[in-house]
Amino acid sequence: MEYGNRLVLAPMVRVGTLPFRLLAAQYGADITYGEEIIDHKLIKCERRLNEDIGSIDFVEKGTHNVVFRTCHEEKNRVVFQMGTSDAQRALTAAQIVCKDVAAVDINMGCPKSFSISGGMGAALLTRPELIHDILTTLKRNLDIPVTCKIRLLKSSQETVELAQRIEKTGVSALAVHGRRIADRPRDPAKWNEIADIVAALSIPVIANGDVFEYDDFQRIKVATGASSVMVARGALWNASVFSPEGKVPWEDVKVEYIRKSILWDNDIKSTKHTLKEMIMHHSCLGLPEGKAVIKSETLADLAKLYGEEKYYQFVRGNRLLLKGSW
Ligand SMILES: Cc1cc2nc3c(=O)[nH]c(=O)nc-3n(C[C@H](O)[C@H](O)[C@H](O)COP(=O)(O)O)c2cc1C
């Protein structure tokens, strides 16, 4: 996997499932991260080939609960992001998916109490020995690239020192979200502090924070010196942000996303969540469209709401025929 000069879809919980990753790739994303999945959860899963839709599913044993779904088409660009606080457990989990993904990334930036109380996400930032243990264990035992994603520490110097320690573990790249743990999404990302890290490291740094337009890719590259850029909210609100030809209207992106959700039989909760985020940004959930999305219980309901019943029926009726084109 090449980490230089890439446009990257950021990991996003409940958003970054297979249809959204394929959507971002269709518009130009080179690397697409999956949503963070906790190691404990993955360890309970078994790999199943889903003959009906042509996907590879990691399903909680004894259930039909799909924890991670991928497909052959994205094998060379999908990054599995994991939440962990333990090297051995992280390895056991990574070994379950490593043959079906392009790379494994460890989330070291999540500030949510769920992550912190479990010693995961941003909690790792204060434990460099544990970071070292996790990354070197994965690196030694996996044949695919290992990376991690961090936030900024209190001072630029502290972040640079940590980044240098991370580089020494042999990771292939480092993604840096240019905010501190206590910062809110509305606080501006500190591109200048990402620049300090880029200057101090030899491995590719993936700059992340406040990219909303295609032109911002160039702006953040110039400001940070990073050649690769990661986008979260800009992509969530309009996945065509990756397109050099400029954005297409968000309504069109939305319908394309619904079609992909139908095609890949996405978890309705994920599809609804993603649609709600789009609608909240561009319109208002209190209007009829938002209310109808909230009320929808199945992909069939959403297909009906957006006039995609024919497509829904076509996909249901032609699964076997379509498989050849996946
Ligand atoms: C809906 C949503 C879900 C997110 N989930 C994750 C996640 O699973 N793992 C992670 O490392 N960061 C997660 N983040 C943080 C983003 O990956 C990214 O670092 C942050 O939003 C800053 O990028 P942006 O300014 O382009 O939004 C999430 C962000 C959003 C908006």
The ligand as an SDF file (V2000), in Angstrom:
LIG
                    3D

 31 33  0  0  0  0  0  0  0  0999 V2000
  -19.2470   10.8570   12.5600 C   0  0  0  0  0  0  0  0  0  0  0  0
  -17.7940   10.7450   12.9550 C   0  0  0  0  0  0  0  0  0  0  0  0
  -17.2990    9.5340   13.4050 C   0  0  0  0  0  0  0  0  0  0  0  0
  -15.9280    9.3940   13.7350 C   0  0  0  0  0  0  0  0  0  0  0  0
  -15.4430    8.1650   14.0790 N   0  0  0  0  0  0  0  0  0  0  0  0
  -14.0890    8.0080   14.2210 C   0  0  0  0  0  0  0  0  0  0  0  0
  -13.5070    6.7080   14.3540 C   0  0  0  0  0  0  0  0  0  0  0  0
  -14.2010    5.6780   14.3290 O   0  0  0  0  0  0  0  0  0  0  0  0
  -12.1640    6.6170   14.5050 N   0  0  0  0  0  0  0  0  0  0  0  0
  -11.3450    7.7300   14.5030 C   0  0  0  0  0  0  0  0  0  0  0  0
  -10.1170    7.6010   14.6190 O   0  0  0  0  0  0  0  0  0  0  0  0
  -11.8730    8.9660   14.3550 N   0  0  0  0  0  0  0  0  0  0  0  0
  -13.1990    9.1230   14.1920 C   0  0  0  0  0  0  0  0  0  0  0  0
  -13.7190   10.3640   13.9540 N   0  0  0  0  0  0  0  0  0  0  0  0
  -12.7830   11.5110   13.8180 C   0  0  0  0  0  0  0  0  0  0  0  0
  -12.4170   11.7090   12.3450 C   0  0  0  0  0  0  0  0  0  0  0  0
  -11.8040   10.5680   11.7980 O   0  0  0  0  0  0  0  0  0  0  0  0
  -11.5040   12.9370   12.1600 C   0  0  0  0  0  0  0  0  0  0  0  0
  -10.2900   12.7150   12.8310 O   0  0  0  0  0  0  0  0  0  0  0  0
  -12.1240   14.2400   12.6820 C   0  0  0  0  0  0  0  0  0  0  0  0
  -13.5010   14.3310   12.3830 O   0  0  0  0  0  0  0  0  0  0  0  0
  -11.3930   15.4470   12.0900 C   0  0  0  0  0  0  0  0  0  0  0  0
  -11.5100   15.4590   10.6860 O   0  0  0  0  0  0  0  0  0  0  0  0
  -12.4990   16.4750    9.9130 P   0  0  0  0  0  0  0  0  0  0  0  0
  -12.1260   17.8640   10.3750 O   0  0  0  0  0  0  0  0  0  0  0  0
  -12.2240   16.2070    8.4680 O   0  0  0  0  0  0  0  0  0  0  0  0
  -13.8970   16.1390   10.3370 O   0  0  0  0  0  0  0  0  0  0  0  0
  -15.0710   10.5210   13.6490 C   0  0  0  0  0  0  0  0  0  0  0  0
  -15.5880   11.7550   13.2140 C   0  0  0  0  0  0  0  0  0  0  0  0
  -16.9250   11.8640   12.8530 C   0  0  0  0  0  0  0  0  0  0  0  0
  -17.4400   13.1900   12.3590 C   0  0  0  0  0  0  0  0  0  0  0  0
  1  2  1  0
  2  3  1  0
  2 30  2  0
  3  4  2  0
  4  5  1  0
  4 28  1  0
  5  6  2  0
  6  7  1  0
  6 13  1  0
  7  8  2  0
  7  9  1  0
  9 10  1  0
 10 11  2  0
 10 12  1  0
 12 13  2  0
 13 14  1  0
 14 15  1  0
 14 28  1  0
 15 16  1  0
 16 17  1  0
 16 18  1  0
 18 19  1  0
 18 20  1  0
 20 21  1  0
 20 22  1  0
 22 23  1  0
 23 24  1  0
 24 25  2  0
 24 26  1  0
 24 27  1  0
 28 29  2  0
 29 30  1  0
 30 31  1  0
M  END
$$$$
